[in-house]
Amino acid sequence: MTRQAREQFVATLAMLLTLAVGGAIVGGHSGGLLVPITAVLVMAYAKGRLVILDFMDLRTGRGIMRPALLAWPAVLLALALARTLTAALIG
């Protein structure tokens, strides 16, 4: 592993940890409100994107796997947001 690759790995890991802690704090204090829940879902997608691109080494890849793996968490988080919206509207 080169020095540049190691520094990029550490920076990505720091970003993942920051997003994880931030998501936990925001989620813990959300109180079931829509905006904080949406923020947590956006942070979850950002974490998934970092893992897919950096830790699965797909940042430079141009195959079908990259968009498919990026679409998977987007679909799941969109369903989670739809569930939250439905629960908020129903009561």
Residue pairs with C-beta under 8 A, 6 or more apart in sequence:
1 9
8 54
9 54
12 50
12 54
12 55
15 50
16 47
16 50
16 51
19 43
19 46
19 47
19 50
20 47
22 43
23 40
23 43
23 44
23 47
26 36
26 39
26 40
26 43
27 36
27 37
27 40
29 36
30 36
30 37
30 40
32 88
34 84
34 85
34 88
37 81
37 84
38 81
38 84
41 77
41 80
41 81
44 73
44 77
45 73
45 74
45 77
48 73
49 70
49 73
52 58
52 66
52 69
52 70
52 73
53 59
53 66
56 69
58 65
58 66
58 69
